Amino acid sequence: MARTLSQRLALVGLAGALVILLVLPGEVEAQTITVNNDLAIGDVYPGIPKTIDKASAGSAAEFHVAGTAGNELSIDFTLPTYMNRSGYNMQLIFNDYDCAMDSSSTPDQSNPGYDDIDPWHTVTYGLGLNGLTIWLGGTVVPKLNQINGAYTASIVLTVAYTGN
């Protein structure tokens, strides 16, 4: 059975909800997190997975962490496994290579300083002079009979100084 354009699933990006954990050893300033871009999935079609690469400018989630340069950070994501819409779910997958970071003075999403990071595990990384930029991609897997609509989920990013 052919599907018409009106039967496609229109998705809005993931809501970039943030939780910030502050650990202040000595004379360091608190870090701040800015969401520069939500993970924007866009339209998907029933039964056809869609991947947003971490290097996809404007589609991958992008976070910027500012704080005291030279300090080491502990970075943790709490990631959803489903997006929701009024009682309906759509599977969301984050692979062990879907994250990248760059603490250089000119962060480069297409060639980051630290690439292919597993967002399911804690990452320790140094904060650069201009902070730290983090990118996150993912894959959505709609069912063949997926209900149309805007599906959302929250990504929680926790950042803390390690004291090193």
N, C-alpha and C positions, 0 to 999 in steps of 0.2 A: 504494500500500500504506500503510495507516495505521500509525503508530508508536505503540507503547504507552508509558506513562510509564516503564517499566523500560528502554526502549531509549534514553532521552535520555542525554546526556553530562553527567556530574557533574564539574565542574571546581572545583578549589580555586584560590585566588589565586596569583599569582606570588610566588615567594620574593623577598624584598627584600634580596638580597645587596648589600653595600656595600664599596667600596674608598675609603679616605680618603687623599688626598694632602695632606701638610702642607707649606706653604711659610711660613717664619717670618721676614719682614723686620722687623728692629727689635724693638720691645717690644709684640708682639701675642701674644695667647694662641691656642693651637691651637684649631681649630674641631672640633666634634663633630657627628656626624650621628646622628639618632634616626629609626628607622622607626616612624611612628605608625600606619600602616595599609599592608598589602600591597595590591596591585592584585587585587581580588576579583571574578573573572568570574562565578562562580556557575554555574548550570545553563545549558547551551546545547543546541540541537537540530541534528541533522545537516542540513547545507546552509544553515543560517540564521545569518548573521553576527550577532554581538552586540557592541555598543559600550558601554563604560563611560566616561562623560563625566568630565572632570577635576573638575567641580563636584559629582559624586555622593559626598556624605559617606558614609563607611563602605565605599565600593566603590573609589573612586579611590585610587591609591597616595598616601601622604602622608609627606613627610620633613620633619624640622626640623633646621636648621643653627644651631648656637650658636657664638659666637666674639666677637671684638672689634668692637663696634658702630662703624659709620662706615667700616669697611674694605671695599674692593671685593673681590669674589670672582669667580673663574672657575668656572663650573659646567658639567660635562660628563656626559652619560649615555652608557653603552654599553648599547644596547638589543637584545634578542633579536628575531629575525624568526619564530621558531617556539617553541612550547611542546612539551615532550616527555613521553612516558610509555612506558617499556620498548620503545624502538625505533620508536614511532609518533610522528608530528609533527602539530601543528596550527598553521596560520599565525596570526601575531600581527602586527598593523599599528599603528604609531604615526605619526599624521599630523603635519603641520607646525603644528598648532594644539592639540595634546593636552597641553600643559603650562601651568601658571600658577604665579605666585609672589607672595608678599606679605611685606614686611618691616615692616609697621606693628605697633603695640603690640597690636592685636586683629585678627589675620589672618582674612580673610573668604573662605572657599572659593567662595561664590556671587558675590562681587564683589571679586576680588583686585586688588592694586595693579598687577600686570603680567600680562596675560592673552594667550592665543593664541600661546604661545611654541613654537617649533620645537625639540623635544627632540633632534633629530639634529645640531644645531649648538651650539657653545660659546656660553654666555650669560654676560655680565658684569653683576653686580648688586651693590648695596650691602647690607651687613649692618645691620639695624636694631637698636634697643636690646634688643628681645626676640628677636633672631635673624632667621631667614628660614624661612618655610614654603613648601614646594614640593609641588604636586599634579600627578599624571600619570594620564591616562586612556589608553585604547587599544581596539582592536577585535580580536576573535578570529574566525577564519573556519574553521569546521569543514567537512570534506568531507561529501558525501552518505553515504559509507560509513565515517565516522569511528568508530574503536573507542572504546567507553565507557571511562571511567576518569578518574583525576585527573592532569592535565597540569600541568607546572611549567616555569618558566624563571627565570633570574636577571636582575635589573636592577642595573646597576652605576652608582653615582653617585660622581663624583670632584669634589671641591671643593678649591680652592686660593686663597690670598690672591694678588692680583695685584701688591701693593706700592703701590697707589694709595689 
